[in-house]
Amino acid sequence: MISGYELGDVLFGRGLRLAVAAWIRNSESELFFQSEVAKGVEYVQSAVSQELNRLIALGMVQKVPRSRGDRRQYYLRTNSQLWNIIDAALEVIDEQSFTATQSSP
């Protein structure tokens, strides 16, 4: 069976890209912050930030305006049709295959 990082690398150009999208898609809440994703995919925040920016550009995620004094940047998962692509990719892999011990994203 192909791992999540392997599929993400071949299909999307970077293994971390699918890992981040999978974490967001499978999150119980549509609202999340960057460090949650980084912890969830076991990868550094700067790399996760790059992938979040790609998802923002695609309209799959949007930044939530910060409240006064709030240091965290929150994001919101949208109802974009593009999530169907992520769902299809996740159907062919074991979703638990996104760990730091997998091949490098």
C-alpha positions in Angstrom: 0.0 0.0 0.0 1.3 3.5 -0.8 1.9 5.8 2.1 0.2 9.2 2.5 3.5 11.0 2.0 4.4 9.0 -1.1 1.0 9.6 -2.7 1.1 13.3 -1.7 4.6 13.6 -3.3 3.7 12.0 -6.6 0.2 13.4 -6.9 0.6 16.9 -5.4 4.3 17.5 -5.7 5.0 17.3 -1.9 4.0 14.7 0.6 3.3 17.3 3.3 0.7 18.9 1.1 -1.6 15.9 1.3 -0.8 15.4 5.0 -1.9 19.0 5.9 -5.0 18.8 3.8 -5.9 15.4 5.4 -5.4 16.8 8.9 -7.7 19.7 8.1 -10.3 17.6 6.3 -10.5 15.1 9.2 -10.5 17.7 12.0 -13.6 17.7 14.1 -13.8 21.5 13.9 -13.8 23.7 10.7 -11.8 26.2 12.8 -8.2 25.6 13.6 -4.8 27.3 14.1 -1.5 26.6 12.5 0.3 25.0 15.4 -2.5 22.5 15.7 -1.9 21.4 12.2 1.9 21.3 12.6 1.6 19.2 15.7 -1.0 16.9 14.0 1.3 16.2 11.0 4.4 16.2 13.1 6.2 18.8 11.0 7.6 22.3 11.4 5.3 25.3 11.4 7.1 27.1 8.6 6.5 24.3 6.2 2.9 23.9 7.3 2.4 27.6 6.8 3.5 27.3 3.2 0.9 24.6 2.6 -1.8 26.6 4.4 -1.1 29.5 2.0 -1.6 27.2 -1.0 -4.9 26.0 0.4 -5.9 29.6 0.9 -5.0 30.4 -2.7 -7.2 27.5 -3.8 -10.1 28.7 -1.7 -10.1 25.6 0.5 -9.1 27.5 3.6 -9.5 31.1 4.7 -7.9 33.2 7.4 -10.2 34.4 10.1 -9.7 38.0 11.2 -7.8 38.1 14.5 -9.5 39.5 17.6 -7.8 42.3 19.3 -4.9 41.0 21.4 -5.2 37.4 19.9 -1.8 36.1 19.0 -3.1 33.1 17.2 -4.1 33.1 13.5 -7.2 31.0 13.1 -8.2 29.4 9.8 -11.5 28.1 8.6 -12.0 25.1 6.3 -14.4 26.1 3.5 -16.9 24.0 1.6 -14.8 24.0 -1.5 -15.5 21.3 -4.1 -11.7 20.7 -4.1 -12.0 18.8 -0.9 -13.5 16.0 -3.0 -10.0 15.5 -4.5 -8.5 15.1 -1.0 -11.3 12.7 -0.1 -10.5 10.6 -3.1 -6.8 10.5 -2.4 -7.4 9.5 1.2 -9.6 6.6 0.1 -6.6 4.9 -1.5 -4.2 5.2 1.4 -4.1 4.4 5.1 -4.8 7.8 6.7 -2.5 6.8 9.6 0.4 6.8 7.2 1.3 10.4 7.8 3.9 10.3 10.5 7.3 12.0 10.9 9.0 8.6 10.3 7.6 8.4 6.8 9.6 9.6 3.8 10.5 13.2 3.9 7.8 15.6 2.7 
